[in-house]
């Protein structure tokens, strides 16, 4: 009897899982950043821009770093937005034209 019940439950889970799909909606996140972060140094951004792949750095490489930030490391990447969906955004195009500069996306991911 237990074997039959398990098979029925397993079949129900498989059928329910296979028919699930997302069709819009809102996902709300709440919380807080509990670890202090550091900003990317201008020289690191310039290096990452020419490197082509993510470069790894430590927060302790900057002057005036708090003791809690010393052990933090992060990957820094710079992406050219030309030809991407974000690069054709009206606001980004406006600022790029205003500054006469090519837009770049600077991403800092903490380890």
Biopython code that builds the backbone (N, CA, C, O; Angstrom):
import numpy as np
from Bio.PDB.StructureBuilder import StructureBuilder

atoms = [
    (1, "UNK", "N", (0.817, -1.200, 0.000)),
    (1, "UNK", "CA", (0.000, 0.000, 0.000)),
    (1, "UNK", "C", (0.862, 1.266, 0.000)),
    (1, "UNK", "O", (0.583, 2.218, -0.729)),
    (2, "UNK", "N", (1.914, 1.263, 0.830)),
    (2, "UNK", "CA", (2.794, 2.428, 0.877)),
    (2, "UNK", "C", (3.488, 2.656, -0.456)),
    (2, "UNK", "O", (3.700, 3.799, -0.859)),
    (3, "UNK", "N", (3.843, 1.572, -1.146)),
    (3, "UNK", "CA", (4.480, 1.695, -2.446)),
    (3, "UNK", "C", (3.574, 2.364, -3.459)),
    (3, "UNK", "O", (4.039, 3.153, -4.282)),
    (4, "UNK", "N", (2.270, 2.055, -3.411)),
    (4, "UNK", "CA", (1.297, 2.655, -4.328)),
    (4, "UNK", "C", (1.154, 4.148, -4.027)),
    (4, "UNK", "O", (1.091, 4.970, -4.941)),
    (5, "UNK", "N", (1.105, 4.482, -2.757)),
    (5, "UNK", "CA", (0.962, 5.889, -2.356)),
    (5, "UNK", "C", (2.192, 6.678, -2.795)),
    (5, "UNK", "O", (2.067, 7.800, -3.286)),
    (6, "UNK", "N", (3.386, 6.095, -2.621)),
    (6, "UNK", "CA", (4.611, 6.775, -3.045)),
    (6, "UNK", "C", (4.616, 7.007, -4.546)),
    (6, "UNK", "O", (5.010, 8.076, -5.011)),
    (7, "UNK", "N", (4.173, 5.991, -5.317)),
    (7, "UNK", "CA", (4.130, 6.140, -6.771)),
    (7, "UNK", "C", (3.152, 7.232, -7.186)),
    (7, "UNK", "O", (3.433, 7.999, -8.107)),
    (8, "UNK", "N", (2.018, 7.306, -6.521)),
    (8, "UNK", "CA", (1.026, 8.337, -6.836)),
    (8, "UNK", "C", (1.585, 9.723, -6.513)),
    (8, "UNK", "O", (1.442, 10.652, -7.308)),
    (9, "UNK", "N", (2.217, 9.861, -5.352)),
    (9, "UNK", "CA", (2.798, 11.144, -4.967)),
    (9, "UNK", "C", (3.926, 11.537, -5.917)),
    (9, "UNK", "O", (4.016, 12.697, -6.319)),
    (10, "UNK", "N", (4.783, 10.592, -6.278)),
    (10, "UNK", "CA", (5.880, 10.872, -7.183)),
    (10, "UNK", "C", (5.362, 11.289, -8.558)),
    (10, "UNK", "O", (5.893, 12.215, -9.171)),
    (11, "UNK", "N", (4.326, 10.604, -9.039)),
    (11, "UNK", "CA", (3.725, 10.965, -10.326)),
    (11, "UNK", "C", (3.132, 12.365, -10.257)),
    (11, "UNK", "O", (3.275, 13.142, -11.201)),
    (12, "UNK", "N", (2.470, 12.696, -9.157)),
    (12, "UNK", "CA", (1.886, 14.030, -8.982)),
    (12, "UNK", "C", (2.943, 15.120, -8.977)),
    (12, "UNK", "O", (2.748, 16.190, -9.553)),
    (13, "UNK", "N", (4.064, 14.840, -8.323)),
    (13, "UNK", "CA", (5.153, 15.827, -8.276)),
    (13, "UNK", "C", (5.748, 16.026, -9.660)),
    (13, "UNK", "O", (6.015, 17.158, -10.063)),
    (14, "UNK", "N", (5.958, 14.942, -10.388)),
    (14, "UNK", "CA", (6.535, 15.040, -11.734)),
    (14, "UNK", "C", (5.604, 15.798, -12.660)),
    (14, "UNK", "O", (6.052, 16.663, -13.414)),
    (15, "UNK", "N", (4.311, 15.488, -12.617)),
    (15, "UNK", "CA", (3.346, 16.165, -13.493)),
    (15, "UNK", "C", (3.240, 17.638, -13.134)),
    (15, "UNK", "O", (3.207, 18.491, -14.021)),
    (16, "UNK", "N", (3.186, 17.943, -11.857)),
    (16, "UNK", "CA", (3.084, 19.346, -11.429)),
    (16, "UNK", "C", (4.340, 20.118, -11.793)),
    (16, "UNK", "O", (4.256, 21.269, -12.222)),
    (17, "UNK", "N", (5.498, 19.504, -11.630)),
    (17, "UNK", "CA", (6.754, 20.170, -11.950)),
    (17, "UNK", "C", (6.946, 20.406, -13.433)),
    (17, "UNK", "O", (7.521, 21.419, -13.830)),
    (18, "UNK", "N", (6.477, 19.492, -14.252)),
    (18, "UNK", "CA", (6.677, 19.644, -15.689)),
    (18, "UNK", "C", (5.731, 20.663, -16.300)),
    (18, "UNK", "O", (6.009, 21.186, -17.379)),
    (19, "UNK", "N", (4.629, 20.955, -15.640)),
    (19, "UNK", "CA", (3.684, 21.918, -16.198)),
    (19, "UNK", "C", (3.897, 23.330, -15.652)),
    (19, "UNK", "O", (3.177, 24.251, -16.039)),
    (20, "UNK", "N", (4.856, 23.514, -14.777)),
    (20, "UNK", "CA", (5.114, 24.830, -14.206)),
    (20, "UNK", "C", (5.827, 25.721, -15.225)),
    (20, "UNK", "O", (6.729, 25.272, -15.933)),
    (21, "UNK", "N", (5.414, 26.974, -15.289)),
    (21, "UNK", "CA", (6.063, 27.938, -16.168)),
    (21, "UNK", "C", (5.838, 29.336, -15.616)),
    (21, "UNK", "O", (4.913, 29.575, -14.840)),
    (22, "UNK", "N", (6.695, 30.244, -16.027)),
    (22, "UNK", "CA", (6.577, 31.635, -15.585)),
    (22, "UNK", "C", (5.952, 32.454, -16.706)),
    (22, "UNK", "O", (6.334, 32.341, -17.871)),
    (23, "UNK", "N", (4.993, 33.273, -16.330)),
    (23, "UNK", "CA", (4.324, 34.102, -17.324)),
    (23, "UNK", "C", (4.150, 35.505, -16.767)),
    (23, "UNK", "O", (3.032, 36.011, -16.662)),
    (24, "UNK", "N", (5.270, 36.127, -16.413)),
    (24, "UNK", "CA", (5.204, 37.469, -15.846)),
    (24, "UNK", "C", (5.103, 37.411, -14.336)),
    (24, "UNK", "O", (5.204, 36.340, -13.739)),
    (25, "UNK", "N", (4.907, 38.539, -13.735)),
    (25, "UNK", "CA", (4.782, 38.604, -12.297)),
    (25, "UNK", "C", (5.870, 39.455, -11.687)),
    (25, "UNK", "O", (6.670, 40.063, -12.397)),
    (26, "UNK", "N", (5.898, 39.495, -10.375)),
    (26, "UNK", "CA", (6.848, 40.319, -9.640)),
    (26, "UNK", "C", (7.519, 39.464, -8.584)),
    (26, "UNK", "O", (6.857, 38.723, -7.859)),
    (27, "UNK", "N", (8.828, 39.570, -8.502)),
    (27, "UNK", "CA", (9.577, 38.927, -7.431)),
    (27, "UNK", "C", (10.143, 40.041, -6.567)),
    (27, "UNK", "O", (10.877, 40.900, -7.055)),
    (28, "UNK", "N", (9.809, 40.030, -5.309)),
    (28, "UNK", "CA", (10.272, 41.074, -4.395)),
    (28, "UNK", "C", (11.358, 40.513, -3.487)),
    (28, "UNK", "O", (11.165, 39.478, -2.849)),
    (29, "UNK", "N", (12.490, 41.189, -3.429)),
    (29, "UNK", "CA", (13.576, 40.801, -2.553)),
    (29, "UNK", "C", (13.643, 41.791, -1.405)),
    (29, "UNK", "O", (13.423, 42.989, -1.582)),
    (30, "UNK", "N", (13.948, 41.275, -0.240)),
    (30, "UNK", "CA", (14.140, 42.169, 0.901)),
    (30, "UNK", "C", (15.371, 41.702, 1.665)),
    (30, "UNK", "O", (15.754, 40.535, 1.587)),
    (31, "UNK", "N", (15.970, 42.592, 2.383)),
    (31, "UNK", "CA", (17.165, 42.246, 3.127)),
    (31, "UNK", "C", (18.124, 43.415, 3.161)),
    (31, "UNK", "O", (17.750, 44.558, 2.898)),
    (32, "UNK", "N", (19.344, 43.114, 3.483)),
    (32, "UNK", "CA", (20.340, 44.165, 3.595)),
    (32, "UNK", "C", (21.714, 43.609, 3.278)),
    (32, "UNK", "O", (21.955, 42.408, 3.395)),
    (33, "UNK", "N", (22.605, 44.489, 2.879)),
    (33, "UNK", "CA", (23.998, 44.120, 2.701)),
    (33, "UNK", "C", (24.616, 44.121, 4.093)),
    (33, "UNK", "O", (24.656, 45.154, 4.760)),
    (34, "UNK", "N", (25.092, 42.975, 4.523)),
    (34, "UNK", "CA", (25.609, 42.872, 5.885)),
    (34, "UNK", "C", (27.126, 42.971, 5.954)),
    (34, "UNK", "O", (27.682, 43.153, 7.037)),
    (35, "UNK", "N", (27.793, 42.856, 4.832)),
    (35, "UNK", "CA", (29.237, 42.991, 4.784)),
    (35, "UNK", "C", (29.581, 44.330, 4.149)),
    (35, "UNK", "O", (28.962, 44.709, 3.155)),
    (36, "UNK", "N", (30.540, 45.049, 4.688)),
    (36, "UNK", "CA", (30.937, 46.297, 4.042)),
    (36, "UNK", "C", (31.621, 45.993, 2.707)),
    (36, "UNK", "O", (32.304, 44.978, 2.568)),
    (37, "UNK", "N", (31.437, 46.857, 1.759)),
    (37, "UNK", "CA", (32.043, 46.673, 0.444)),
    (37, "UNK", "C", (33.055, 47.780, 0.185)),
    (37, "UNK", "O", (33.113, 48.765, 0.922)),
    (38, "UNK", "N", (33.835, 47.616, -0.842)),
    (38, "UNK", "CA", (34.783, 48.660, -1.237)),
    (38, "UNK", "C", (34.527, 49.000, -2.692)),
    (38, "UNK", "O", (33.983, 48.190, -3.441)),
    (39, "UNK", "N", (34.914, 50.181, -3.083)),
    (39, "UNK", "CA", (34.707, 50.583, -4.475)),
    (39, "UNK", "C", (35.925, 50.185, -5.303)),
    (39, "UNK", "O", (37.032, 50.036, -4.787)),
    (40, "UNK", "N", (35.691, 50.019, -6.582)),
    (40, "UNK", "CA", (36.778, 49.657, -7.499)),
    (40, "UNK", "C", (37.626, 50.888, -7.779)),
    (40, "UNK", "O", (37.097, 51.963, -8.059)),
    (41, "UNK", "N", (38.925, 50.731, -7.704)),
    (41, "UNK", "CA", (39.840, 51.836, -7.988)),
    (41, "UNK", "C", (39.845, 52.131, -9.486)),
    (41, "UNK", "O", (39.679, 51.224, -10.302)),
    (42, "UNK", "N", (40.033, 53.388, -9.841)),
    (42, "UNK", "CA", (40.044, 53.807, -11.244)),
    (42, "UNK", "C", (41.102, 53.048, -12.040)),
    (42, "UNK", "O", (40.861, 52.666, -13.186)),
    (43, "UNK", "N", (42.270, 52.828, -11.442)),
    (43, "UNK", "CA", (43.321, 52.099, -12.152)),
    (43, "UNK", "C", (42.920, 50.651, -12.409)),
    (43, "UNK", "O", (43.305, 50.082, -13.430)),
    (44, "UNK", "N", (42.151, 50.042, -11.498)),
    (44, "UNK", "CA", (41.690, 48.670, -11.698)),
    (44, "UNK", "C", (40.668, 48.612, -12.834)),
    (44, "UNK", "O", (40.659, 47.659, -13.613)),
    (45, "UNK", "N", (39.816, 49.619, -12.930)),
    (45, "UNK", "CA", (38.830, 49.668, -14.016)),
    (45, "UNK", "C", (39.549, 49.777, -15.360)),
    (45, "UNK", "O", (39.173, 49.114, -16.326)),
    (46, "UNK", "N", (40.584, 50.615, -15.418)),
    (46, "UNK", "CA", (41.350, 50.766, -16.659)),
    (46, "UNK", "C", (42.026, 49.457, -17.039)),
    (46, "UNK", "O", (42.054, 49.100, -18.217)),
    (47, "UNK", "N", (42.570, 48.737, -16.066)),
    (47, "UNK", "CA", (43.220, 47.452, -16.331)),
    (47, "UNK", "C", (42.206, 46.415, -16.795)),
    (47, "UNK", "O", (42.470, 45.670, -17.739)),
    (48, "UNK", "N", (41.047, 46.360, -16.139)),
    (48, "UNK", "CA", (40.008, 45.397, -16.507)),
    (48, "UNK", "C", (39.459, 45.699, -17.898)),
    (48, "UNK", "O", (39.081, 44.780, -18.623)),
    (49, "UNK", "N", (39.412, 46.953, -18.273)),
    (49, "UNK", "CA", (38.904, 47.350, -19.584)),
    (49, "UNK", "C", (39.779, 46.788, -20.697)),
    (49, "UNK", "O", (39.274, 46.352, -21.732)),
    (50, "UNK", "N", (41.087, 46.800, -20.483)),
    (50, "UNK", "CA", (42.004, 46.311, -21.517)),
    (50, "UNK", "C", (42.219, 44.807, -21.423)),
    (50, "UNK", "O", (42.646, 44.185, -22.396)),
    (51, "UNK", "N", (41.931, 44.207, -20.263)),
    (51, "UNK", "CA", (42.179, 42.780, -20.062)),
    (51, "UNK", "C", (41.206, 41.870, -20.781)),
    (51, "UNK", "O", (41.590, 40.773, -21.188)),
    (52, "UNK", "N", (39.964, 42.283, -20.953)),
    (52, "UNK", "CA", (38.986, 41.475, -21.652)),
    (52, "UNK", "C", (38.269, 40.455, -20.792)),
    (52, "UNK", "O", (37.156, 40.054, -21.133)),
    (53, "UNK", "N", (38.860, 40.019, -19.689)),
    (53, "UNK", "CA", (38.188, 39.081, -18.790)),
    (53, "UNK", "C", (38.228, 39.655, -17.377)),
    (53, "UNK", "O", (38.926, 40.633, -17.107)),
    (54, "UNK", "N", (37.471, 39.034, -16.489)),
    (54, "UNK", "CA", (37.393, 39.530, -15.111)),
    (54, "UNK", "C", (38.759, 39.459, -14.434)),
    (54, "UNK", "O", (39.459, 38.450, -14.527)),
    (55, "UNK", "N", (39.123, 40.525, -13.762)),
    (55, "UNK", "CA", (40.373, 40.601, -13.008)),
    (55, "UNK", "C", (40.032, 40.489, -11.525)),
    (55, "UNK", "O", (39.006, 41.014, -11.092)),
    (56, "UNK", "N", (40.867, 39.820, -10.744)),
    (56, "UNK", "CA", (40.612, 39.657, -9.309)),
    (56, "UNK", "C", (41.470, 40.627, -8.503)),
    (56, "UNK", "O", (42.660, 40.804, -8.761)),
    (57, "UNK", "N", (40.815, 41.258, -7.506)),
    (57, "UNK", "CA", (41.480, 42.233, -6.643)),
    (57, "UNK", "C", (41.045, 42.007, -5.204)),
    (57, "UNK", "O", (40.100, 41.265, -4.936)),
    (58, "UNK", "N", (41.752, 42.659, -4.277)),
    (58, "UNK", "CA", (41.386, 42.638, -2.858)),
    (58, "UNK", "C", (41.090, 44.068, -2.424)),
    (58, "UNK", "O", (41.696, 45.022, -2.912)),
    (59, "UNK", "N", (40.151, 44.194, -1.501)),
    (59, "UNK", "CA", (39.819, 45.520, -0.981)),
    (59, "UNK", "C", (41.011, 46.141, -0.256)),
    (59, "UNK", "O", (41.114, 47.366, -0.182)),
    (60, "UNK", "N", (41.907, 45.322, 0.275)),
    (60, "UNK", "CA", (43.053, 45.838, 1.030)),
    (60, "UNK", "C", (44.067, 46.532, 0.143)),
    (60, "UNK", "O", (45.007, 47.136, 0.660)),
    (61, "UNK", "N", (43.914, 46.470, -1.186)),
    (61, "UNK", "CA", (44.849, 47.130, -2.096)),
    (61, "UNK", "C", (44.604, 48.634, -2.188)),
    (61, "UNK", "O", (45.351, 49.343, -2.863)),
    (62, "UNK", "N", (43.569, 49.123, -1.517)),
    (62, "UNK", "CA", (43.237, 50.543, -1.584)),
    (62, "UNK", "C", (43.597, 51.225, -0.279)),
    (62, "UNK", "O", (43.655, 50.591, 0.775)),
    (63, "UNK", "N", (43.836, 52.512, -0.361)),
    (63, "UNK", "CA", (44.167, 53.293, 0.834)),
    (63, "UNK", "C", (42.917, 53.533, 1.672)),
    (63, "UNK", "O", (41.817, 53.650, 1.133)),
    (64, "UNK", "N", (43.084, 53.604, 2.978)),
    (64, "UNK", "CA", (41.988, 53.923, 3.885)),
    (64, "UNK", "C", (40.953, 52.822, 4.014)),
    (64, "UNK", "O", (39.764, 53.109, 4.155)),
    (65, "UNK", "N", (41.377, 51.574, 3.967)),
    (65, "UNK", "CA", (40.452, 50.445, 4.046)),
    (65, "UNK", "C", (40.214, 50.086, 5.501)),
    (65, "UNK", "O", (41.150, 50.036, 6.299)),
    (66, "UNK", "N", (38.953, 49.835, 5.843)),
    (66, "UNK", "CA", (38.602, 49.435, 7.204)),
    (66, "UNK", "C", (39.091, 48.015, 7.471)),
    (66, "UNK", "O", (39.275, 47.231, 6.540)),
    (67, "UNK", "N", (39.299, 47.691, 8.732)),
    (67, "UNK", "CA", (39.803, 46.362, 9.101)),
    (67, "UNK", "C", (38.869, 45.249, 8.641)),
    (67, "UNK", "O", (39.331, 44.155, 8.316)),
    (68, "UNK", "N", (37.570, 45.504, 8.608)),
    (68, "UNK", "CA", (36.604, 44.477, 8.204)),
    (68, "UNK", "C", (36.644, 44.206, 6.701)),
    (68, "UNK", "O", (36.096, 43.201, 6.248)),
    (69, "UNK", "N", (37.272, 45.068, 5.931)),
    (69, "UNK", "CA", (37.324, 44.913, 4.480)),
    (69, "UNK", "C", (38.608, 44.253, 3.988)),
    (69, "UNK", "O", (38.710, 43.924, 2.806)),
    (70, "UNK", "N", (39.572, 44.056, 4.850)),
    (70, "UNK", "CA", (40.891, 43.600, 4.426)),
    (70, "UNK", "C", (40.825, 42.270, 3.689)),
    (70, "UNK", "O", (41.509, 42.102, 2.679)),
    (71, "UNK", "N", (40.032, 41.329, 4.158)),
    (71, "UNK", "CA", (40.009, 39.990, 3.569)),
    (71, "UNK", "C", (39.115, 39.887, 2.339)),
    (71, "UNK", "O", (39.126, 38.856, 1.666)),
    (72, "UNK", "N", (38.352, 40.910, 2.029)),
    (72, "UNK", "CA", (37.418, 40.817, 0.910)),
    (72, "UNK", "C", (38.153, 40.850, -0.425)),
    (72, "UNK", "O", (39.061, 41.654, -0.641)),
    (73, "UNK", "N", (37.735, 39.957, -1.307)),
    (73, "UNK", "CA", (38.260, 39.976, -2.664)),
    (73, "UNK", "C", (37.083, 40.036, -3.625)),
    (73, "UNK", "O", (35.966, 39.647, -3.285)),
    (74, "UNK", "N", (37.349, 40.526, -4.826)),
    (74, "UNK", "CA", (36.281, 40.666, -5.796)),
    (74, "UNK", "C", (36.819, 40.516, -7.210)),
    (74, "UNK", "O", (38.010, 40.697, -7.465)),
    (75, "UNK", "N", (35.927, 40.186, -8.111)),
    (75, "UNK", "CA", (36.248, 40.115, -9.536)),
    (75, "UNK", "C", (35.665, 41.363, -10.184)),
    (75, "UNK", "O", (34.527, 41.745, -9.909)),
    (76, "UNK", "N", (36.444, 41.984, -11.033)),
    (76, "UNK", "CA", (36.035, 43.214, -11.693)),
    (76, "UNK", "C", (36.066, 42.993, -13.204)),
    (76, "UNK", "O", (37.073, 42.545, -13.752)),
    (77, "UNK", "N", (34.967, 43.307, -13.864)),
    (77, "UNK", "CA", (34.942, 43.199, -15.323)),
    (77, "UNK", "C", (34.329, 44.460, -15.911)),
    (77, "UNK", "O", (33.454, 45.081, -15.308)),
    (78, "UNK", "N", (34.797, 44.826, -17.089)),
    (78, "UNK", "CA", (34.300, 45.992, -17.807)),
    (78, "UNK", "C", (33.826, 45.501, -19.168)),
    (78, "UNK", "O", (34.590, 44.889, -19.914)),
    (79, "UNK", "N", (32.557, 45.771, -19.491)),
    (79, "UNK", "CA", (31.959, 45.294, -20.732)),
    (79, "UNK", "C", (31.538, 46.479, -21.586)),
    (79, "UNK", "O", (30.937, 47.432, -21.091)),
    (80, "UNK", "N", (31.854, 46.412, -22.854)),
    (80, "UNK", "CA", (31.431, 47.432, -23.814)),
    (80, "UNK", "C", (29.951, 47.197, -24.128)),
    (80, "UNK", "O", (29.569, 46.077, -24.467)),
    (81, "UNK", "N", (29.128, 48.215, -24.022)),
    (81, "UNK", "CA", (27.690, 48.065, -24.221)),
    (81, "UNK", "C", (27.252, 48.269, -25.664)),
    (81, "UNK", "O", (26.072, 48.103, -25.973)),
    (82, "UNK", "N", (28.158, 48.620, -26.543)),
    (82, "UNK", "CA", (27.808, 48.844, -27.934)),
    (82, "UNK", "C", (27.293, 47.541, -28.547)),
    (82, "UNK", "O", (27.952, 46.505, -28.457)),
    (83, "UNK", "N", (26.123, 47.594, -29.165)),
    (83, "UNK", "CA", (25.546, 46.420, -29.809)),
    (83, "UNK", "C", (24.770, 45.504, -28.882)),
    (83, "UNK", "O", (24.307, 44.448, -29.313)),
    (84, "UNK", "N", (24.615, 45.881, -27.613)),
    (84, "UNK", "CA", (23.833, 45.076, -26.673)),
    (84, "UNK", "C", (22.488, 45.755, -26.427)),
    (84, "UNK", "O", (22.342, 46.943, -26.716)),
    (85, "UNK", "N", (21.505, 45.030, -25.901)),
    (85, "UNK", "CA", (20.218, 45.659, -25.601)),
    (85, "UNK", "C", (20.342, 46.835, -24.628)),
    (85, "UNK", "O", (19.636, 47.834, -24.767)),
    (86, "UNK", "N", (21.223, 46.718, -23.662)),
    (86, "UNK", "CA", (21.415, 47.812, -22.708)),
    (86, "UNK", "C", (22.040, 49.026, -23.387)),
    (86, "UNK", "O", (21.762, 50.163, -23.005)),
    (87, "UNK", "N", (22.877, 48.792, -24.384)),
    (87, "UNK", "CA", (23.522, 49.876, -25.105)),
    (87, "UNK", "C", (22.565, 50.682, -25.957)),
    (87, "UNK", "O", (22.886, 51.802, -26.354)),
    (88, "UNK", "N", (21.388, 50.132, -26.247)),
    (88, "UNK", "CA", (20.396, 50.869, -27.036)),
    (88, "UNK", "C", (19.313, 51.508, -26.164)),
    (88, "UNK", "O", (18.345, 52.066, -26.682)),
    (89, "UNK", "N", (19.475, 51.428, -24.846)),
    (89, "UNK", "CA", (18.542, 52.071, -23.927)),
    (89, "UNK", "C", (18.587, 53.583, -24.134)),
    (89, "UNK", "O", (19.667, 54.159, -24.260)),
    (90, "UNK", "N", (17.432, 54.223, -24.169)),
    (90, "UNK", "CA", (17.367, 55.656, -24.471)),
    (90, "UNK", "C", (18.166, 56.511, -23.497)),
    (90, "UNK", "O", (18.833, 57.459, -23.911)),
    (91, "UNK", "N", (18.108, 56.195, -22.227)),
    (91, "UNK", "CA", (18.832, 56.983, -21.230)),
    (91, "UNK", "C", (20.348, 56.816, -21.384)),
    (91, "UNK", "O", (21.096, 57.791, -21.299)),
    (92, "UNK", "N", (20.786, 55.602, -21.606)),
    (92, "UNK", "CA", (22.216, 55.359, -21.777)),
    (92, "UNK", "C", (22.720, 56.018, -23.056)),
    (92, "UNK", "O", (23.805, 56.598, -23.071)),
    (93, "UNK", "N", (21.939, 55.931, -24.124)),
    (93, "UNK", "CA", (22.318, 56.585, -25.384)),
    (93, "UNK", "C", (22.400, 58.097, -25.186)),
    (93, "UNK", "O", (23.308, 58.744, -25.708)),
    (94, "UNK", "N", (21.454, 58.661, -24.434)),
    (94, "UNK", "CA", (21.472, 60.104, -24.165)),
    (94, "UNK", "C", (22.759, 60.502, -23.456)),
    (94, "UNK", "O", (23.437, 61.435, -23.887)),
    (95, "UNK", "N", (23.108, 59.802, -22.368)),
    (95, "UNK", "CA", (24.325, 60.142, -21.628)),
    (95, "UNK", "C", (25.576, 59.892, -22.460)),
    (95, "UNK", "O", (26.528, 60.669, -22.378)),
    (96, "UNK", "N", (25.598, 58.833, -23.254)),
    (96, "UNK", "CA", (26.761, 58.552, -24.101)),
    (96, "UNK", "C", (26.953, 59.672, -25.115)),
    (96, "UNK", "O", (28.079, 60.107, -25.356)),
    (97, "UNK", "N", (25.860, 60.141, -25.708)),
    (97, "UNK", "CA", (25.961, 61.247, -26.658)),
    (97, "UNK", "C", (26.350, 62.551, -25.964)),
    (97, "UNK", "O", (27.133, 63.337, -26.498)),
    (98, "UNK", "N", (25.801, 62.772, -24.780)),
    (98, "UNK", "CA", (26.103, 63.981, -24.015)),
    (98, "UNK", "C", (27.581, 64.036, -23.642)),
    (98, "UNK", "O", (28.207, 65.094, -23.706)),
    (99, "UNK", "N", (28.130, 62.892, -23.253)),
    (99, "UNK", "CA", (29.528, 62.837, -22.833)),
    (99, "UNK", "C", (30.486, 62.532, -23.981)),
    (99, "UNK", "O", (31.703, 62.563, -23.802)),
    (100, "UNK", "N", (29.941, 62.239, -25.152)),
    (100, "UNK", "CA", (30.752, 61.816, -26.308)),
    (100, "UNK", "C", (31.670, 60.656, -25.930)),
    (100, "UNK", "O", (32.870, 60.679, -26.206)),
    (101, "UNK", "N", (31.085, 59.644, -25.293)),
    (101, "UNK", "CA", (31.851, 58.479, -24.829)),
    (101, "UNK", "C", (31.073, 57.200, -25.103)),
    (101, "UNK", "O", (29.845, 57.208, -25.194)),
    (102, "UNK", "N", (31.800, 56.113, -25.233)),
    (102, "UNK", "CA", (31.167, 54.813, -25.400)),
    (102, "UNK", "C", (30.769, 54.283, -24.022)),
    (102, "UNK", "O", (31.595, 54.279, -23.109)),
    (103, "UNK", "N", (29.517, 53.836, -23.851)),
    (103, "UNK", "CA", (29.094, 53.342, -22.540)),
    (103, "UNK", "C", (29.767, 52.016, -22.191)),
    (103, "UNK", "O", (29.945, 51.152, -23.049)),
    (104, "UNK", "N", (30.134, 51.870, -20.929)),
    (104, "UNK", "CA", (30.747, 50.650, -20.400)),
    (104, "UNK", "C", (29.970, 50.219, -19.165)),
    (104, "UNK", "O", (29.467, 51.056, -18.416)),
    (105, "UNK", "N", (29.875, 48.917, -18.957)),
    (105, "UNK", "CA", (29.248, 48.370, -17.769)),
    (105, "UNK", "C", (30.365, 47.822, -16.875)),
    (105, "UNK", "O", (31.081, 46.899, -17.262)),
    (106, "UNK", "N", (30.505, 48.395, -15.684)),
    (106, "UNK", "CA", (31.520, 47.946, -14.729)),
    (106, "UNK", "C", (30.817, 47.064, -13.697)),
    (106, "UNK", "O", (29.909, 47.515, -12.999)),
    (107, "UNK", "N", (31.247, 45.804, -13.608)),
    (107, "UNK", "CA", (30.632, 44.838, -12.693)),
    (107, "UNK", "C", (31.656, 44.404, -11.662)),
    (107, "UNK", "O", (32.766, 43.996, -12.002)),
    (108, "UNK", "N", (31.273, 44.496, -10.404)),
    (108, "UNK", "CA", (32.142, 44.121, -9.291)),
    (108, "UNK", "C", (31.433, 43.019, -8.510)),
    (108, "UNK", "O", (30.402, 43.272, -7.886)),
    (109, "UNK", "N", (31.977, 41.789, -8.536)),
    (109, "UNK", "CA", (31.367, 40.638, -7.878)),
    (109, "UNK", "C", (32.270, 40.213, -6.732)),
    (109, "UNK", "O", (33.437, 39.884, -6.942)),
    (110, "UNK", "N", (31.726, 40.222, -5.515)),
    (110, "UNK", "CA", (32.512, 39.860, -4.335)),
    (110, "UNK", "C", (32.558, 38.352, -4.168)),
    (110, "UNK", "O", (31.561, 37.662, -4.379)),
    (111, "UNK", "N", (33.733, 37.842, -3.787)),
    (111, "UNK", "CA", (33.924, 36.395, -3.567)),
    (111, "UNK", "C", (33.392, 36.003, -2.221)),
    (111, "UNK", "O", (33.458, 34.832, -1.848)),
]
sb = StructureBuilder()
sb.init_structure("model")
sb.init_model(0)
sb.init_chain("A")
sb.init_seg("    ")
for serial, (resi, resn, name, xyz) in enumerate(atoms, 1):
    if name == "N":
        sb.init_residue(resn, " ", resi, " ")
    sb.init_atom(name, np.array(xyz, "f"), 0.0, 1.0, " ", f" {name:<3s}", serial, name[0])
structure = sb.get_structure()
